[in-house]
Amino acid sequence: MATVKLRVNGKFHEIDADPATPLIFALRDRFRLVGAKLGCGLEQCGACAVLVDGEAVLSCVRAVSEFENSHIVTIEGLAENGKLSDIQQAFLDEGAAQCGYCTAGIVIAATALLGKNKKPSKAEIADTLKDHLCRCGSHARVLAAIARVIGEDAGNGR
């Protein structure tokens, strides 16, 4: 066990943990931030994505000790003063979730993309989302939500 210092959603924390503990377990078990989900446990589904210094990072296998001195933002930390972020609101408006298991990871990935590029191309959006699995088939609504935020028509016939 070691003391690990983390900055999560703007707050500094110290936890006693095995430094090799995957970040997702610290987020879910220690901080009760359950938006990021443990899907595959192999960094292959995207459900565990969080923002680390503005980049989407999969948290299911990466050691908590890797994230000291980083700014971690979970899906819960995207809203400010009770107001959803633009991408969260667009997902809500477009009904871009069914079971919701993958949604947080997809929102995090889209947030990271839009943080770097306010007007990504359809190819850039597809590349960003390619590693995020959704078995419910809400892909068209996810694309419509992102199109809403960037001010473009999703072209899905709605």
PyMOL commands that set and color helices and strands:
alter all, ss='L'
color gray80, all
select helices_A, chain A and resi 23-30+64-67+75-77+86-94+103-116+122-129+139-150
alter helices_A, ss='H'
color red, helices_A
select strands_A, chain A and resi 2-8+11-17+49-52+55-58+71-73
alter strands_A, ss='S'
color yellow, strands_A
deselect
rebuild
show_as cartoon
